[in-house]
Amino acid sequence: MSTNIPAPVTKRAADILVESLYQHGLDRLFLVPGESYLAVLDSLYDQTVIDVVTCRHEGGAGFMAVADAKLTKKPAVVFVSRGPGATNVSIAAHLAEQDGVPLVIFVGQVAEHERGRGSFQEVDYNAMFGQIAKSVFEVSNPDKLSETISRAFCDAQTPTKGPVVISVMEDMLCADCDIPNFPVLKPAICGVDENHVEQVREALAQSQRPLIIAGGAFDALQARPALKAFAEAYRIPVATTFKHQQIFDNRSDLFAGHLGFKIPPAQLDCLQKHDLMIALGTRLGDTPTQNYQLPSLPNPSAPIIHIADTPEAIGRVFPTYLGIVTNPADFCLALAKHAPKNVEVRSSWVNEIHNFMQGFRSYTPKNPADGMDFSYVVQALSNGLGDDVILTMDSGNFSSWVHLLWPFTGREQVLAAIGGAMGLGLPAAISAALRVSDKAVIAFVGDGGIMMTGNELSIAVARQLPVKLVIANNRSFGTIRLHQEKAYPERVSATDLSNPDFTLWAQSFGAWAETLDNPENAKDIVARFLAQKGPAVLNVLTSTELVSAFVSVEQIRKMHIS
C-alpha cells in the first residue's frame, strides 16, 4: 500500500544555504570570492534571484552591505573567505555594531578535521568577533545550517540591531543534507502603553524648555512624520544625533541643530538650558551628548525621558526619570494624538533656539590662497538638486560644510558612518545606486577615504551606475590635522598626503572626471558633473587652511597664543 510520502531530496549544504537566503527574501549579496566557500559560489551559478556583487576588497564589500541594510532596513549579507578575508571585513562588522545595522557575515572556515591545528588561514572567529558581533555561529553539521541562518537573521534585526557572523566549514558545505529548511524567525514587537503616554504628557505639562534628541529610529522615511507630528503638536525643539540631520526639517523653527563631534561651545550652551530632555531612538552615546555634557554626568541638570526599542539603551549611561521600551515612532504618534491646548508657554524657548540657529548656520565663503572653500561646491550641488536625493558621506571634516549648509528638508536619505570608519562613502553610493534607480546619488569623500576603497569605482563603471563622487582633496588627513593643531600647534606630523591626480585616476577606470579649483567655475562645472548619465568624479582642490566649516588653522593657533 502506498503512503504517498515523498522521498527526501538530498542536496548539498551549500544549496540549502542559498535556498535559506531566498527564504529570507534576500535579493542581493556582496562578496569577494574565496576558495573556502567554492560550493556556495557554485550554488549561486544557476540562480537568477540574487544579484551577486563581486567587490575588490572585503572592506568595500562589507561597507556596501552595511549601506544596503541602512536603505532596506533589512539584514544585508556579505560573504568573505577565511583568514585575511575575515580580518578585512571586520571594519564593516564594527561599523554595523556602532550604527545598529542588521548585517549577516558569512565567513569561510577550514575543514573540520583541520580545526585547532593552526591550519592555513585558520582563525577562531568567536575570539575575533566576540566583542563586536551580536552572536557568532560556527556550523560543522549541515543539518543545523538552515536553522542557524534563521536564528542569525532574527538576531541581526532584533533591537539593538547589529552584525551576526556565521562561520561555515569548507567540507560541511559540500556535505549532503536532506533536512527541510527551517522556518523564518521574526523579532518580537513591543507596543505602546497608554499609561506611559500619559506619564510623558504629565511631565511635558510641567516643562517650559523641553528638548528632543532624536536618533536613528527615525532614519526610515516613513518614521519621520511621527517625529514631526509630536514636535509640532507640543512645540518642542529637536536636535538630531550624529549623521542623522536628515530626519527633521532643518528649515523648521523647531530645528535645534546637529549633534556632531564637539559642536561649538555657543551651541552647547544654548541647548543646555533645557528643563526636560526627551531622548528618542538614540543610545545617548558620547558623540550626541558631547562627551556626556548634554546631559551632564553624573547628575543631569534636568530630568531625562528615554524612549528606545531596546532596554539595553536605557539607563546605560544616564539616570533616567522615565525609561520606556517601545517603538519611538509609534510612541510619538500616540503622543501627537493628545496635543495640549496651550503651548504658548514655550514660545520664548522656541524663539531663542530658532534665532540662535539662524545666526549659527549663516556662512560667508572664504577665499584662501591654498585651495577652495568647500562651501562653494556644497551650495552649488544643493542648488542643482531637489530633496529627493541620497547623500553618502565618508568620515572627515569636509562633511562639516554639508551639515552646516545643506538645506535638509526631512526627505533626503543619508548614508554615513556614525561609528567614524573611513572608506564608506563610495561603496555606500554604489550600493544606493544598485538599490534605488530613481534618485540622484551623491557621495562626499575626502582624499584620505577615497584611497581606502576607491578601487570599488570599477563596479560603478562596469554596471554604469549613476554615482556622483565628490572628492574633497585638501592633501591632508584633515580631521587628524585639526586635532593635531589643537593639541600640538604647528607640530604637524604624519597628516600631509601626496595624492595622485584623482581626475586622471577616475578616467583610467572609465568614469567621467573633472577638476575644480576655482570658485568662479563651481556652478558650471557642478552642472556638467550632475548632467552625466554614468559614474562621474569631481576632484575639488580644497584648502588645508580651512580645516573645517567652523574653524581655520590660523584661528586655532591664535587661540593657543591667547
N, C-alpha and C positions, 0 to 999 in steps of 0.2 A: 504494500500500500504506500503510495506517495505521500510525503508530508509537505511537499511544496516549499520546503525550506531551501533557499538558495545557498549554493556552496560559497564559502568565504573566498573573497577575491584577494589574492596575495599581491602586495605592492612593495616597492622599496620604501624605506622610511623617508627618503628624500621626496618621493611622490606624495606621501602623506603630509609632509611639511608644506609643500606647495598648495595642496588641497586645503590645508588649515588656513593658509593665508587668504585663499579665495573665500573661505567660510567667514572670515573676519572682515570681509569687504575691502581687502587691500587691492588697489588698482595701480600702484606704482611702488617700486623699491629702488634703493640706491646701493651700489656696491663697487668694490674693487675686486676683481676675480682672484681667487686663490686656490691652490691645489688641495687645501684641507676641506673644501666643500664642492668638489667637482661634481658629485652626484646631484646636488641641488641645481647647479648650472645646467646639467643635462635634463633635469626635470622641467626646467624653465624653457627649454629649447622649443618644444612643440606647442606651448600655450600662447594665447593672444590676449588674455585678460589683464595681465600685469605688465605694465611698462617697466622695462629694466633699463635703468640709467647707469651706464658704465662711467665711473669717475676716474680721475687721475691720481687721487690721493685719498686715503681713508678719512683724513680730517675734513676734506671737501665733501666727501660722501656723507659723513655724519652731519655736517652743517646743513646740507641740502635736506636731509631727513628731518632735522630739527625745524627748519623753516616750513617744510610741508605740514608738519604736525601743528605748527602755530597757525597755519592757514585753515586747515581742515578741522581742527580741534579733535582729531582722532589720532590714535597711535600711528606713527610712521615707522618704517622698517629699513634697516641698513645691514648689509652682510659684509663681513671682513674676514680675512684669513687669520690664522693663528699667529701668535708671537708679535712681530712688528705691526701687522695689520691691526691687532687689538690695541697695542700701545698708541698707534696713530689715531684711532677713533676715540680714545679716552677723552680728548678735548671736547668732543661733542657730547659725551656722556656727562661730563662735568657741567657743560652749558645747560643741558636738559634738566639736570638736578637743580641748578641755580635758578633757572627760569620757570620751573614747574611745567615741563613739556613732556607729553607721553611719547616715549621712544622705546622701540624694541630692537636691541642689537643682537644679531646672530653672529657668533664667533666660532670659527673652526677650532677643533681641538685634535690633538694626536690620538691615534688609535688606543683603545682601552688597554691593550697589553703593553703599551709604551708609557702609560701614565705612571708618574712617580719615579721615572728613571732618568730624568734630565734629558729627555729626548729633544730632537731638533725642533726649536721654536715652542717648546712646551712652557706654558705659563699657568700658574694657579690663579684662575680668574676670580675666585672668591676673595683671595687676598688682594688682588689687583683692583677690583671694582667694588669691594665690600663697603667702603666708606663713601661711595658715590651713588651707586645704583640702589634702587629700592629693594631689589632682590636679584640674586644671581643663581641661575639654574644650570646644572650640567646633566645632559641626557646621554646615558650609556645604553639604556633599554629602549628599543624602538617602539615598544608597546606604550611607553609613557610620553612619547613625543607630542602627540596631539593634545593630550591633557595639559602638558607643560606649557604649550603655546597658548592655550585658552587662559590658563592662570596668569601667564605673563602679560597678555593683552589686558586682562582685567586689572591686574596690579598697576600697570603703567597709567591707566586712566582713572584710578581711584584717587581722590584728593588726599594729600597733595600729589598731583601728577608728577611723573618723573621717568627716568630711564630704567629699563629692565634688561639684563643680559642673559642670553641663552647660549650656553656652550654646547656644541654638537660634535660628538666624536666622529672622526672620519670614517671608521669602519662601521659604526652604527648606521650612518646614512645609507649605506649600501645593503643593509640587512633587510630581510623580508619582514613584512608586517601585515597582519590581517585583522587588526583591531579597528573598529569603526571610529570615525572622527568624533572627538569629544565635543559636547555642546558648547556654544559660545556663552561665556560668563559675563554678566553685566554688573557694574558697580552699584552699590546701594544709593538711593536718592533720599535726601533729607528734605522735609517740608518746612513750611513756615508756621510757627506757633503764634497765634494771635495775642497770647499773653505777653510774649516778647515784644511784639509790635507796640502794645500799649505801654510797656515799660520804657521803650525808646521815646515814644511820643511824650511821656511824662517828663523825661529828662530834657527833651528839647524845649518843652514849655517853660523850663526854668533857665534856659540859656539865651543870652543876648549876643554872644560871639561864638557860635559853633563853627567848627571847621571839619570838612570831609577830606580824608586822604583816601583816594580811590586807586586801586591797583589792577592787576592783570585779569581779575574776574570779569572786567568789562571790555576786554580786548575783542571779544566777539561782537560783530556789528549789531546783532540782534539784542545784545545785552545793554548797549549804551543808552537807548531811550529810557530804560528804567532808572539809570543814574540821573539823567537829565530831569525826569519827572519828579524824582524825590528832591533833588537840589532846588528846583524851581518852586515846588509846592511849599517848601519850608524856608526858602530864601537863605541857603547855606552856601558859602564859598567852597569851591572844590579845588584841591591841589592834587595833581596826578603823580604817581610814583615814577621812578626812573624808567625811561624809554616807553612810557605809556601816555605820552602827552596827547595822543590822537583820540583818546577815549571820551574827551569832553571838548565842546566847542570853545576854542581859545578866544573867540571874539565876545563871549558872554561876559556880562558884568560880574558873574559868579566865578569866573576862572581865577584861581589863586596861584597859578604857576606850576612849573615842572620841577619836581624834587630830584634833580640830578646830583652828581658828585659835588659837594661843597658849594652850595648856592651862595651868592653874595650875602654878606652879613646883613645888609639892609632888608633883604627879602626874608631872611630868617627872623629878624627882629619883628617884622610885620606879622608873620604867621604865629609867632609865639604868644601873641596877645589873646589867643582863643581861650574860651572858658569851658569848652566841651569839645572833645575830639571823637569823631566817628570814623573808624578805620574800616574800610570796605574792601574785601578781597585782596588784602595785602598781608605779608608776613611781618611787616614793620621791621625790616632789617636795618642794617647800619646806613645804607645809602638814602632811602627816603626819609629816615629820621635824622639825617645829617649827623651821623656818628652819635646817635642817641641823645640829640638835643631837642628833637621835635617829635614826640615829647621828650622830656629830660629824664635821665636816670640819676639816682634810683627812685626819686619821688616826683612823678609828673605834676606839673603845676595845675592841671585840670583833669577831670575825670575822663576815662577812655572807655568808649563802647567799641568793642572789636567784633566784627561780623565776618566770618570766613567759612569756607566749606569743609574745613578740617579742624579738629580740636588741637592738633599739634601747633598750629599757628597762634593760638590764643593763649596769652599769658606766658609765652615762652621767654619774652624779654621784659615786658612792661606789666605791672599790676593793672588789672582791668576793673573798672566799675561794673561792667556787664559784658560777658562774653557769650556770643550766640553762634552756634554751629548750624549753618543753613546756606542755601544758595544766595549770595549777596544781591543779585539782580532781582530775584523773586521777592526778597525782603524789601528792597527799595520800592517795588511796585505796590506791595501791601501798605507801606508807609504812605505812599503818594495818594492812595485812596482815602486817607483820613487827614487831608491837609488842614492845618489850623486856619482859622478865620483871620487872625491878626498876626501878620509877620512884619509890620512896620517897625517894630521894636529893633529889628536887625538892620534897618536902612543905613544907619551911620557906619556899622561894621562892614556891610557890603560895599558902601561907597569908599571907605578907607582902603579896602583891598583893591577895588577896581582902579581907583586913582593911582595907587602905587604901581599896579601892573602896567597901566598905560605909560607911565614915566619910565618904568624899568625896561619895557620892551621897545622903547624908541632907540633908534640906532642911526648914527651918521657914518657912512662908509669912509674909510681912510685910504690914503694913497702912499703906502710905504715904498721905500726905494728898492727893497729886496724881493718884491713879488706882489701879487694881487691880494686884496682883501676878499676873502671867500664870500662875503655877503653879496657881492655883485652877481655871482653865479646862482646863489640860493634865491635871490629875488627874481632873477631872470627866469629861472625854472618854475618858481611858484606862479609867476605871471603867465607863463606859457601853458600851464596845466590846470585842470579843474581839481576838484577834491576826490574824484573817482580814480584814485591812484594808489599804487603800492610803493612805499618807500622802504628800502632796506638800508640799514646803517651799520657800518662797521664801527669798531671802537676807536676813538680818537677825538682830539679836541676840535677837529673840523666840524663835528656834529653840533657843537655849541651854537654855530650860526643857524643851523637847521632848526634847533629847538627854540631859538630866540625869534627867528624871523619868518618861519613857515606859517602861513595862516591856517592852522589846523581847524577844521570845521566839525570834527567828530565823525566824519565819513571815511577818512583815509585809513589805510591799513599800514602799519609799520612793523617791520621785522628787524629786530635788533637784539644784541647780546646783553641782556640785563646782567649776566654774570661777568661781562667785561672781556670776553675772549676776542682776540683779533682774528680776522680772516673770514668772518661770517658773511660780509656784505655781498660779494659776488656769488658764492654758492646759493645764498638765500634768494638773490634776484633770479638766478636760473631756475630754482625750484618754483618761485612765484610765477614765472613766465610759462613753465610747464603746466601749472595748476590752473591759472586764470588767463584766458586769452583776450578778454575784452577790457583790460585795464592797462594803463601805462605802468611800467616797472622801472623805477629809478633807483640805482644803487649809489650810495655815497661811501667812498672808500678812501683811506689815506695811502700814502706811498709805502708806509710800513706794512699795512694789512694786505695790500694787493700782491706784494711779493710772497705772501704766505700761501695764498690759494688762487693766485691769478691763472695758474695752469688750467683751471676749470673753464676758462673762457673758450676753450676748444669745444666744449659741449654746446655753448650758446651758438658758436659758428656752425658746427655740424648740423644742428637742428634749426638753424636760422631763427633763433628766439629773439624777440624784440627787446632785449635787455639794454638799458641805457646806463652805462657805467661812468660815474664822475669821480676822477681821481684828484684829491686834494694833495698836491705834490709840493710840500714845503721842505723836502730834503732833510727831514728830521723825524725822529720819534717824538712828536710834539708834546704829547701828554707827559711823558717822562721828562722832557726838557723843562716843562713848566714846573714840575715838582722839584727838579734839579735846581732851577733858578731860585725857587723859594727857600730850599734847604741849604744850598751851597752856591750862592750867587756868583756868577761869572766863572765858575769852575765846571764848564761843560765837558762831559766825558761820555763817550760811547753812545751818543744820541744823534750825531751827524750821520747822514746817509749819502752814499754815492749811488745814484739811480741810473738805470738805463733810460733811453728815450722812450717813454711809455707810448707815444704816438706810433713810432716805428714798431715797437713791441706788439701793440694791438693789431697793427696792419699785417704783421707777419702771421698772425692767426687767421687773417681773412676778414677782420672786423673793420668797419669804418672808424676812423680816428682823426682827431684834430687837436692842436694845442691852443690853449687860450692863455695869453699872458698880458693882455691889455684890457682894462675895464671898458674902454670905449667900444671894443668889439664884442662885448659879452652878449648883448641882445641878439646880434646877427648870428654869431657862432652857435649860441644855445638854440636858436630857431632851426638851424641846419641839423644840429645834433638830434633834436626831437623829431625832425622830419624823416629820419632814417627808418626804413622798414625792418631791417635786421639788427643785429648787435652793433652798438656804437659806443665809442670810448671818447671821453672828453678829458684831456690831460691839462689840468689847471695849475699853472705855476704860481703857487700861493706864497705868502710872506711867512718867513720864520719868525720875524719880529712880532707879528700879530699872532701870538701863540694860542689865543682863544678869543672868542667874541667879547669876553669880559675884561681881559687884561692883556697888556703887551709886556715884552721882556723888559723894556725900559721902565715901565711902571712898577714892575716887581722889584727891580734894582733900586728905584727911588724909595720904595717902602723900606728897604733894608737901611738905606742911608738915613732916613728919618728916624 
